[in-house]
Amino acid sequence: MYQTLILLPALIALAMFNSSSAARVALRVYLPCMLIVPMYLAFNMGGLIVSVTTFLSLFLAIIGLYTWSHTLRFTMLDAFILLYTISAFPSDAQRHDAKLGFYAFLLFFSKCMCPYLIGRTLIEQTSMRKEFAKVFVICLTVIAVISIWEYGTLQNLFQKYVERLLNTWVAWPRQTRWGFARIAGPYGHAIVAGMIFSTGLLLQLWLVGTKSWNSSKFLKFIRSGRKPLLITLTVGLGLFMTQSRGPWIGCGFGAVVASIGFARDRRRAATIALTTLAIAGSLTYVVLDKYTAVDDTKTTDRDQLNASYRRELIATYTPLIEQGGLWGWGSPQPLKNGTAGYSNAQSSIDNEYIMVAMWQGWAGFVLFVGMIAITGIHLIRLCGTLRNRDDILFAYCMLGSVLAMAFSASTVSLADPMQQVWFLMMGWSVSIRPTMSADDAQTSATVGRFAFERVFA
């Protein structure tokens, strides 16, 4: 029965296509499903894991690419993400078999390429930047409120719902810190939840800076002057309740970058921000180096042991990465301890960079780091070339988000839906364009919708 529920969002989207543009469907169906529906609500279809967004993202990516392809210029980031997606096939095919290689390619296509194309074609081109940012933040506001129960009781309501629906146990145990639960919401792991809340908080900074909530109908019973603060505090509370230090630090770094966009003298603000980041980064490195340099037999502090575990990952996996060569070891395989991974000593790889290097080898690692660098450089250029204040502030907030995600990825592997959020944000970043006038926006939306209806209606 629940297999039908998995397909329900795609069926709703197909019904909406008769009266709504693909961008509206992405806004009202895809984004809420990606952020709110539990990531473990999925089923195995002949060895391929299918989630609520699999078919939906495929439909939207194809439609967006077809409708707006005439406005796109093939970029280096497009090439890197295309090659990154394709590289999943040889990585699995050479280590396992062609069937697994094909499944790995389909997985990367649905979780990486499709969200990237949605961000690349259905947000900026349709002048729905504020709408997408608002829905993203509203979804996290709802999750934060629901997760207050988890923070105090250690009971995840999202997991409880899925367990009753599927009549099975969801294998994501609760984690605690300082006497309270580390909330995971619908995302499985607290650090992944922290990364998503961090991204939402930086988008919220832009919405506050542009006074985008003043005319919003969301929570209309609250005075417009108090609404931005209430939403900011709620999303910030969600980030706090994850009790995930990596996303906290990453969000702090990102907020420093985003603050440049608020300054009148941005050149001076950039100098201060870079100096702050250099000092904070150096102090963070020194503190973490000392904190993680611990003998496992001489401490019982679980938090310190967890941090030390991540440091040991480098020593454990560096030789394996070198042995894996260009294409790596393919997807994680079952181990003797009942988990999936590459090493019985440290089966959980809490570092996305190491995970990519193990799975896809040096080819995947170079492409992955290259994607981050290209996105960052593109946003830095936009910060200097855009002229509209709202556009400039948005570029800085997106740059801060990329920095926060890149830092946090060193503390966890990208689980769904963070992987989708990651590539959606990259596609969105590379597509940022100057804000159009109201007349131009209306013309653009009309052209985009007609181009779709002419083919599929």
C-alpha positions as CSV (number, residue, x, y, z in Angstrom):
1,M,0.0,0.0,0.0
2,Y,2.7,2.5,0.9
3,Q,4.3,2.0,-2.5
4,T,1.2,3.9,-3.8
5,L,1.9,6.7,-1.3
6,I,5.4,7.0,-2.7
7,L,3.9,7.7,-6.1
8,L,1.2,10.1,-4.8
9,P,3.3,13.3,-5.1
10,A,4.1,12.5,-8.7
11,L,0.5,11.9,-9.5
12,I,-0.6,15.1,-7.8
13,A,2.1,16.9,-9.9
14,L,0.8,15.4,-13.1
15,A,-2.7,16.6,-12.2
16,M,-1.4,20.1,-11.5
17,F,0.4,20.4,-14.8
18,N,-2.8,21.1,-16.6
19,S,-3.3,24.4,-14.8
20,S,0.1,25.2,-13.3
21,S,3.6,25.8,-14.6
22,A,6.4,23.4,-13.7
23,A,7.9,26.0,-11.4
24,R,4.6,26.2,-9.4
25,V,4.5,22.4,-9.1
26,A,8.1,22.4,-7.9
27,L,7.2,25.1,-5.4
28,R,4.0,23.5,-4.0
29,V,4.8,19.8,-4.3
30,Y,8.5,19.0,-4.8
31,L,10.0,21.3,-2.2
32,P,7.6,20.4,0.6
33,C,7.9,16.7,-0.1
34,M,11.7,16.9,-0.2
35,L,11.9,18.8,3.1
36,I,9.0,17.4,5.2
37,V,8.4,13.8,4.1
38,P,10.7,11.4,6.0
39,M,13.7,10.3,3.9
40,Y,13.2,6.7,5.1
41,L,9.7,6.5,3.5
42,A,11.1,4.7,0.5
43,F,10.9,1.3,-1.1
44,N,13.1,-1.1,-3.0
45,M,12.1,-1.5,-6.6
46,G,14.2,-4.4,-8.0
47,G,17.3,-3.2,-6.2
48,L,16.7,0.5,-6.8
49,I,15.6,2.7,-3.9
50,V,12.7,4.9,-4.8
51,S,11.5,7.8,-2.6
52,V,8.7,10.3,-2.8
53,T,10.7,12.7,-4.9
54,T,12.3,10.3,-7.4
55,F,9.8,10.4,-10.2
56,L,8.7,13.9,-9.3
57,S,12.2,15.4,-9.6
58,L,12.7,13.5,-12.9
59,F,9.5,15.0,-14.4
60,L,10.4,18.5,-13.3
61,A,14.0,18.3,-14.5
62,I,13.0,17.2,-17.9
63,I,10.2,19.8,-18.3
64,G,12.4,22.6,-16.9
65,L,15.3,21.7,-19.2
66,Y,13.1,21.5,-22.3
67,T,11.2,24.7,-21.5
68,W,14.2,26.9,-20.6
69,S,17.0,25.3,-22.5
70,H,17.1,28.3,-24.9
71,T,18.0,30.6,-22.0
72,L,20.9,28.4,-20.7
73,R,24.6,28.5,-21.6
74,F,26.5,25.3,-20.9
75,T,28.9,26.1,-18.1
76,M,31.9,24.4,-16.5
77,L,29.7,23.6,-13.5
78,D,27.2,21.8,-15.8
79,A,30.1,19.7,-17.1
80,F,31.4,18.9,-13.7
81,I,28.0,17.7,-12.4
82,L,27.3,15.7,-15.5
83,L,30.7,14.0,-15.3
84,Y,30.2,13.5,-11.5
85,T,26.8,11.7,-12.2
86,I,28.2,9.6,-15.0
87,S,31.3,8.6,-12.9
88,A,29.0,6.6,-10.6
89,F,28.7,3.9,-13.3
90,P,32.3,2.9,-13.9
91,S,33.0,3.1,-10.1
92,D,30.4,0.4,-9.4
93,A,30.7,-1.5,-12.7
94,Q,34.5,-2.2,-12.3
95,R,34.2,-3.2,-8.6
96,H,30.9,-5.0,-8.6
97,D,28.9,-5.5,-11.9
98,A,27.3,-3.5,-14.7
99,K,23.8,-3.9,-13.0
100,L,25.0,-2.2,-9.8
101,G,26.8,0.4,-11.9
102,F,23.6,1.2,-13.7
103,Y,21.7,1.5,-10.4
104,A,24.3,3.8,-9.0
105,F,24.1,6.0,-12.1
106,L,20.2,6.2,-11.7
107,L,20.6,7.0,-8.0
108,F,23.0,9.8,-8.7
109,F,20.9,11.1,-11.6
110,S,17.8,11.3,-9.4
111,K,19.5,12.7,-6.3
112,C,22.1,15.0,-8.0
113,M,21.4,15.8,-11.6
114,C,17.6,16.2,-11.3
115,P,17.7,18.6,-8.3
116,Y,20.5,20.5,-10.0
117,L,18.4,20.9,-13.2
118,I,15.4,22.1,-11.1
119,G,17.5,24.7,-9.4
120,R,19.1,25.6,-12.8
121,T,15.8,26.1,-14.7
122,L,12.7,26.6,-12.5
123,I,13.6,29.4,-10.0
124,E,15.4,32.3,-11.4
125,Q,14.0,32.0,-15.0
126,T,10.5,32.2,-13.6
127,S,11.2,35.0,-11.1
128,M,10.2,32.9,-8.1
129,R,13.3,33.4,-6.0
130,K,11.4,34.8,-3.0
131,E,8.7,32.2,-3.3
132,F,11.1,29.3,-3.2
133,A,13.1,30.8,-0.3
134,K,9.9,31.4,1.6
135,V,8.5,27.9,1.1
136,F,12.0,26.5,2.1
137,V,11.9,28.5,5.3
138,I,8.3,27.8,6.1
139,C,8.8,24.0,5.8
140,L,11.7,24.2,8.3
141,T,9.6,26.4,10.6
142,V,7.0,23.6,10.7
143,I,9.7,21.0,11.3
144,A,11.3,23.0,14.1
145,V,7.9,23.3,15.9
146,I,7.1,19.6,15.6
147,S,10.6,18.7,16.7
148,I,10.4,20.5,20.0
149,W,8.6,17.3,21.2
150,E,11.5,15.2,20.1
151,Y,14.0,17.5,21.8
152,G,12.3,17.0,25.2
153,T,11.0,13.4,25.0
154,L,13.5,11.6,22.6
155,Q,10.5,10.6,20.5
156,N,10.7,11.5,16.9
157,L,7.1,12.0,15.6
158,F,8.2,11.6,12.0
159,Q,9.6,8.2,12.7
160,K,6.6,7.2,14.8
161,Y,4.3,8.0,11.9
162,V,6.4,6.0,9.4
163,E,6.7,3.1,11.8
164,R,2.9,2.9,12.2
165,L,2.4,3.3,8.4
166,L,4.8,0.6,7.5
167,N,4.4,-1.5,10.6
168,T,8.1,-1.8,11.0
169,W,11.0,-0.2,13.0
170,V,12.9,2.7,11.4
171,A,16.6,2.0,12.1
172,W,17.6,5.5,13.1
173,P,18.2,5.5,16.9
174,R,18.0,8.8,18.8
175,Q,21.1,10.6,19.9
176,T,21.4,12.7,23.0
177,R,23.7,15.5,24.1
178,W,23.7,17.5,27.3
179,G,20.6,15.7,28.5
180,F,18.4,16.4,25.5
181,A,17.7,14.7,22.2
182,R,19.6,15.8,19.1
183,I,16.6,16.3,16.8
184,A,16.8,14.7,13.4
185,G,13.3,15.6,12.2
186,P,12.4,13.7,9.1
187,Y,16.1,13.5,8.0
188,G,17.4,10.5,9.9
189,H,20.6,12.1,11.3
190,A,21.0,15.2,13.5
191,I,23.9,16.6,11.5
192,V,22.0,16.3,8.2
193,A,19.1,18.2,9.9
194,G,21.6,20.8,11.1
195,M,22.9,21.3,7.6
196,I,19.4,21.9,6.3
197,F,18.4,24.2,9.1
198,S,21.7,26.1,8.5
199,T,20.8,26.5,4.8
200,G,17.3,27.7,5.7
201,L,18.6,30.2,8.3
202,L,20.9,31.8,5.7
203,L,18.0,32.1,3.2
204,Q,15.9,33.6,6.0
205,L,18.6,36.3,6.5
206,W,18.1,37.3,2.9
207,L,14.3,37.4,3.3
208,V,14.6,39.5,6.4
209,G,17.1,41.8,4.7
210,T,14.7,42.4,1.8
211,K,11.7,42.7,4.0
212,S,10.0,39.9,2.1
213,W,7.8,38.8,5.0
214,N,6.0,42.2,5.4
215,S,3.4,41.4,2.7
216,S,3.3,37.6,3.2
217,K,0.0,35.9,4.0
218,F,1.9,33.3,6.0
219,L,1.0,33.7,9.7
220,K,-1.1,36.7,8.8
221,F,-2.6,36.9,12.3
222,I,0.9,38.0,13.5
223,R,1.9,41.7,13.0
224,S,4.2,42.0,10.0
225,G,6.9,43.7,12.2
226,R,7.2,40.7,14.5
227,K,6.8,37.9,11.8
228,P,10.4,38.0,10.5
229,L,11.9,37.8,14.0
230,L,9.5,34.9,15.0
231,I,10.4,32.9,11.9
232,T,14.1,33.5,12.3
233,L,14.0,32.5,16.0
234,T,12.1,29.3,15.1
235,V,14.5,28.2,12.4
236,G,17.4,29.1,14.6
237,L,15.8,27.0,17.4
238,G,15.6,24.1,15.0
239,L,19.4,24.5,14.3
240,F,20.1,24.7,18.0
241,M,18.1,21.6,18.8
242,T,20.1,19.5,16.4
243,Q,23.1,20.1,18.8
244,S,25.4,19.5,15.8
245,R,28.6,21.4,16.2
246,G,29.7,21.1,12.6
247,P,26.6,22.9,11.2
248,W,26.7,25.4,14.0
249,I,30.3,26.4,13.1
250,G,29.5,26.2,9.3
251,C,26.4,28.4,9.8
252,G,28.6,30.9,11.7
253,F,31.1,31.1,8.9
254,G,28.3,31.5,6.4
255,A,26.6,34.2,8.4
256,V,29.9,36.2,8.4
257,V,30.0,36.0,4.6
258,A,26.3,36.9,4.3
259,S,26.8,39.9,6.5
260,I,28.9,41.6,3.8
261,G,25.8,42.0,1.7
262,F,24.1,44.1,4.4
263,A,26.9,46.6,4.6
264,R,27.0,49.9,2.8
265,D,30.7,49.8,2.3
266,R,31.0,46.2,1.1
267,R,34.7,46.4,0.3
268,R,35.5,47.3,3.9
269,A,33.0,44.7,5.2
270,A,34.6,42.0,3.1
271,T,38.0,42.9,4.5
272,I,36.6,42.6,8.0
273,A,34.8,39.4,7.2
274,L,37.9,37.7,5.6
275,T,40.0,38.7,8.6
276,T,37.3,37.3,11.0
277,L,37.1,34.1,9.0
278,A,40.9,33.7,8.9
279,I,41.2,34.2,12.7
280,A,38.1,32.1,13.5
281,G,39.2,29.3,11.1
282,S,42.7,29.2,12.6
283,L,41.3,29.1,16.2
284,T,38.8,26.4,15.2
285,Y,41.6,24.3,13.7
286,V,43.8,24.7,16.8
287,V,41.0,23.9,19.2
288,L,39.7,20.9,17.2
289,D,43.2,19.6,16.7
290,K,43.8,19.6,20.5
291,Y,40.3,18.4,21.2
292,T,40.5,15.4,18.9
293,A,44.1,14.4,19.8
294,V,42.9,12.1,22.6
295,D,43.7,8.5,23.6
296,D,40.5,6.5,23.4
297,T,41.5,4.5,26.4
298,K,42.0,7.6,28.6
299,T,38.6,9.4,28.2
300,T,35.0,8.5,28.5
301,D,33.6,11.8,27.1
302,R,31.4,10.5,24.2
303,D,31.4,13.9,22.4
304,Q,35.2,14.0,22.4
305,L,35.4,10.4,21.2
306,N,33.0,11.2,18.4
307,A,35.2,14.1,17.3
308,S,38.3,11.9,17.6
309,Y,36.6,9.2,15.5
310,R,36.3,11.7,12.6
311,R,40.0,12.5,12.9
312,E,40.9,8.8,12.8
313,L,38.8,8.4,9.6
314,I,41.6,10.2,7.6
315,A,44.3,7.7,8.8
316,T,42.0,4.7,8.2
317,Y,40.8,5.6,4.7
318,T,43.8,7.4,3.2
319,P,45.5,4.1,2.2
320,L,42.3,2.7,0.9
321,I,41.6,5.8,-1.2
322,E,45.1,5.4,-2.7
323,Q,44.4,1.8,-3.5
324,G,41.0,2.6,-5.0
325,G,42.7,4.6,-7.7
326,L,40.8,6.6,-10.3
327,W,37.3,5.1,-9.9
328,G,37.4,4.1,-6.3
329,W,35.6,1.1,-4.6
330,G,32.1,1.6,-5.8
331,S,29.0,1.7,-3.5
332,P,29.3,0.6,0.1
333,Q,28.9,-3.2,0.6
334,P,27.7,-5.3,3.6
335,L,30.3,-5.8,6.3
336,K,30.8,-8.4,9.0
337,N,29.4,-6.1,11.7
338,G,26.0,-6.0,9.9
339,T,26.5,-2.5,8.4
340,A,27.5,-1.3,5.0
341,G,30.8,0.3,4.3
342,Y,34.4,-0.3,3.4
343,S,36.2,-1.0,6.7
344,N,35.0,-3.1,9.6
345,A,37.2,-0.8,11.9
346,Q,35.3,2.4,11.0
347,S,32.2,1.4,8.9
348,S,30.5,4.8,9.4
349,I,32.1,7.4,7.2
350,D,31.2,10.7,8.8
351,N,32.9,12.8,6.1
352,E,31.4,13.4,2.7
353,Y,34.8,14.0,1.1
354,I,36.1,10.7,2.2
355,M,32.9,9.0,1.2
356,V,33.1,10.4,-2.3
357,A,36.8,9.5,-2.6
358,M,36.0,5.9,-1.5
359,W,33.0,5.4,-3.7
360,Q,34.0,7.3,-6.9
361,G,37.8,7.5,-6.5
362,W,40.0,10.4,-7.4
363,A,37.8,11.2,-10.4
364,G,34.7,11.7,-8.2
365,F,36.7,13.5,-5.5
366,V,38.2,16.0,-7.9
367,L,34.8,16.6,-9.6
368,F,33.1,17.1,-6.2
369,V,35.6,19.6,-4.8
370,G,35.7,21.3,-8.2
371,M,31.9,21.8,-8.1
372,I,32.2,23.6,-4.8
373,A,35.0,25.8,-6.0
374,I,33.3,26.7,-9.2
375,T,30.1,27.6,-7.4
376,G,31.9,29.7,-4.9
377,I,33.9,31.6,-7.6
378,H,30.8,32.2,-9.6
379,L,29.0,33.7,-6.6
380,I,32.0,35.9,-5.7
381,R,31.9,37.2,-9.3
382,L,28.2,37.9,-9.0
383,C,28.7,39.8,-5.7
384,G,30.9,42.2,-7.7
385,T,28.8,42.5,-10.9
386,L,25.2,42.7,-9.7
387,R,23.8,46.2,-9.1
388,N,20.5,45.7,-7.4
389,R,20.8,45.6,-3.6
390,D,18.4,42.6,-3.2
391,D,20.4,40.6,-5.8
392,I,23.7,41.4,-4.1
393,L,22.5,40.4,-0.7
394,F,21.1,37.2,-2.1
395,A,24.4,36.3,-3.8
396,Y,26.2,36.8,-0.5
397,C,23.7,34.7,1.4
398,M,24.0,31.9,-1.2
399,L,27.8,32.2,-0.9
400,G,27.5,31.8,2.8
401,S,25.3,28.8,2.4
402,V,27.8,27.1,0.1
403,L,30.6,27.8,2.6
404,A,28.4,26.4,5.5
405,M,27.6,23.3,3.5
406,A,31.1,22.7,2.4
407,F,32.4,22.9,6.0
408,S,29.6,20.8,7.5
409,A,30.2,18.1,4.9
410,S,33.5,17.3,6.6
411,T,31.5,16.0,9.6
412,V,28.9,13.8,7.9
413,S,28.1,12.0,4.7
414,L,25.3,13.6,2.6
415,A,22.2,11.6,3.3
416,D,18.9,12.3,1.6
417,P,17.5,15.0,1.3
418,M,20.6,17.0,2.0
419,Q,22.1,15.6,-1.2
420,Q,19.2,17.0,-3.1
421,V,19.3,20.3,-1.3
422,W,23.1,20.5,-2.0
423,F,22.7,20.2,-5.8
424,L,19.5,22.3,-5.9
425,M,21.4,25.1,-4.3
426,M,24.3,24.7,-6.8
427,G,21.9,24.9,-9.7
428,W,20.2,27.9,-8.2
429,S,23.5,29.6,-7.5
430,V,24.8,29.4,-11.1
431,S,21.5,30.6,-12.5
432,I,21.2,33.8,-10.4
433,R,20.3,36.7,-12.7
434,P,19.4,40.4,-12.1
435,T,15.9,40.9,-10.9
436,M,13.5,41.6,-13.7
437,S,10.8,44.2,-13.8
438,A,7.2,43.2,-13.1
439,D,6.4,43.3,-16.9
440,D,9.4,41.2,-17.8
441,A,8.6,38.7,-15.1
442,Q,5.0,38.4,-16.3
443,T,6.2,37.8,-19.9
444,S,8.7,35.2,-18.8
445,A,6.2,33.3,-16.8
446,T,3.7,33.3,-19.7
447,V,6.4,32.1,-22.2
448,G,7.5,29.3,-19.8
449,R,4.0,28.0,-19.2
450,F,3.0,28.1,-22.8
451,A,6.1,26.3,-23.9
452,F,5.2,23.4,-21.6
453,E,1.5,23.3,-22.4
454,R,2.0,23.3,-26.1
455,V,3.9,20.0,-25.9
456,F,2.1,18.1,-23.0
457,A,-1.5,19.5,-22.9
